[in-house]
């Protein structure tokens, strides 16, 4: 089963994910988790890294749309 999404729908979903990550990372509970000595990830990434990566993907989609409209 293939899900068909438009570029605008993909952008909206990614922006929603980015907003959700920002909400989580701003909560005190999450900041407590992330600052725990027991919290670690394989590559030392934190939630803000995922937020930034989504931003890069969104920028790349915008760039692609601009290039293909010319």
C-alpha positions in Angstrom: 0.0 0.0 0.0 1.5 3.3 -1.1 0.5 6.5 0.6 0.3 9.4 -1.8 1.2 12.8 -0.4 1.7 16.1 -2.1 4.8 18.1 -1.5 2.7 20.6 0.5 1.3 17.8 2.6 4.8 16.4 3.3 6.0 19.9 4.3 3.0 20.3 6.7 3.6 16.9 8.3 7.3 17.7 8.8 6.5 21.1 10.2 4.0 19.5 12.6 6.7 17.1 13.7 9.1 19.9 14.2 6.5 21.8 16.3 5.9 18.7 18.4 9.6 18.3 19.1 9.9 21.9 20.1 7.0 21.5 22.6 8.5 18.4 24.1 12.0 19.9 24.4 10.6 23.0 26.1 9.0 20.9 28.9 10.7 20.7 32.2 10.2 17.0 32.4 12.0 16.4 29.2 14.8 18.8 30.2 15.2 16.7 33.4 15.4 13.5 31.4 18.0 14.9 29.0 20.1 16.3 31.9 20.1 13.0 33.7 23.5 11.3 34.0 21.7 8.1 32.8 20.5 9.7 29.6 22.6 8.9 26.6 22.2 8.1 22.9 24.4 6.2 20.6 25.6 9.3 18.7 25.2 11.8 21.5 22.2 13.3 19.8 19.5 15.2 21.6 16.0 16.1 20.7 17.1 19.5 19.4 19.3 17.8 16.8 16.2 16.1 15.4 14.4 19.5 15.3 17.4 21.0 13.4 17.5 18.1 10.9 13.8 18.5 10.1 14.5 22.1 9.5 17.3 21.2 7.0 15.0 18.8 5.2 12.3 21.5 5.0 14.8 23.9 3.6 16.0 21.4 1.0 12.3 20.8 -0.1 11.9 24.6 -0.4 15.1 24.8 -2.5 13.9 21.9 -4.7 10.5 23.5 -5.3 12.2 26.8 -6.3 14.5 25.1 -8.7 11.8 23.1 -10.4 9.5 26.1 -10.8 12.1 28.0 -12.8 
